[in-house]
Amino acid sequence: MSPGGEVSVGSDGPRKKGKATPDTLAVGCIAHVTKDGQARRAEILSIKETKSGRQFYCNFDNFNKRLDEWVPVTRIDFEKEVEWPNPDKDKAKEPKTKKNTGAVSKKTQPGKKNQRRPGKREQSVASEGQTPQQKDPPSASHPWSEFVESQQKDKKGTEDVVASLEVPSTGQTPGVGPDEMEVDEDETPASAAKKDHLHPFSREQEIEKLRTSGSMTQNPAEISRIRNISQVEFGRYVLFPWYFSPYPEIFSQEDSIYICEFCLSYYADLKSFTRHRMKCTLQHPPGNEIYRDDFVSFFEIDGRRQRTWCRNLCLLSKMFLDHKTLYYDVDPFLFYVMTTRDEHGCHFIGYFSKEKESQDGYNVACILTLPQYQRKGYGRLLIQFSYELSKIEGKLGSPEKPLSDLGLLSYRQYWSENIIDLLLSYGDNDEKCTIEGIASHLAMTTQDVEHTLQALKMQVYHKGEHKIVIPEKLVQQREKSRAKQKRLIDPERIQWKPPVFTASSRTWAW
């Protein structure tokens, strides 16, 4: 671990060094690879043959996982020594487990009350284009892990046995977001509160942590996924994906794939894509335009009516969302797509999806702004639009957890800015301001409001009662950010009524 809190490649112990060639360089080796004009240590995670030659998937030392990339042989410096992976015999031996005859003990079998129904994202993990080598291994801390390992070692036909076990998800429990502190099973609420007091929220530390550690993921297998698409030509932009997306396997052999920016169809070669563009007549997302101003337009698309388009949208967004696993079960979702207009049509900027009927009251399932439009204020427009819809519905909304790293930062900034603006609008009135009142006025949940107030240290205890204060520093920061803010959603321009669905239209229809 380096001083900056960054994980170094090859930190598992000393390695043997020696010269290598393009033919002898193997998975697990650490070589010097050119990135941004500088030779950097990088671990080889995968090797593939493409039409342009052999390429190596590199994880760079002290770089975020989304910056991993496929590199050609020409970018690898073979003049410098390569660090070879440690042999298998040096790895820690697995603890011995008692042989199991195949019957599950009643003591170790979880009760029905303790079993959690997997979320919609988790239900589609196993079907997301995984190869047999990419099956999700059970967590080492899971109560079923020893049983599964013993079955794999001592009994034939283990794949059938393991497949028949319903292993509860090891992801976060519903309602607990990644921005909240995780409490160990043996940790009391008092000790958790003490830890939170000792380690106050710091935006600088949070950004540094997210920059170096990569996105949060609901499925542990996502962390080890190798990005399969190297480059995407999308409209007039060339995109470089961050994460794996389950496009057909043949697309991984291409140096670049082509995606139509209007219908989102994907092609492996330029000739087929050019022929498609001559025939494609779509110039905007296939839905109803429910908002338009001088900057952007919003379209509402029903996943049940436009399955192909919405599935293609999920495949595209999966390249930039590490935790997203659902891409084909689009029937229960509505998609709100933000576009910018010119003489050629409406160009895709970003979107958020929303369950037609969310039992947890979420107003956003997934949210994404394409990389070429990030850091320009469009993400805030997406978030604001989702809350404007919640206001029309008369509900309190919150995004589905866990959020991606960039999504978490965007939401925290939106929550803090709107809460500060609302409190400043009260002025010196004697009217008491409550967390419930703030949540009702902004269509936010009380949990999000309270967490934001605590993170900004705006909630204090004085003379036997809780009070909300606004530090002068936050007021000055808000004035500066308001001066830079150029775009806002005008609620009066929204032409939308909450849709009403039948029971069949809210579920999958296979």
PyMOL commands that set and color helices and strands:
alter all, ss='L'
color gray80, all
select helices_A, chain A and resi 65-67+73-75+88-90+120-123+132-134+145-154+158-164+189-198+203-213+220-224+249-253+270-279+307-318+371-373+378-393+405-426+435-442+446-455+472-484+491-493+504-506
alter helices_A, ss='H'
color red, helices_A
select strands_A, chain A and resi 17-18+30-35+38-50+53-60+69-72+76-77+82-83+232-234+237-239+257-259+266-267+288-292+297-302+333-342+345-355+362-364+366-369+398-399+459-462+465-468
alter strands_A, ss='S'
color yellow, strands_A
deselect
rebuild
show_as cartoon
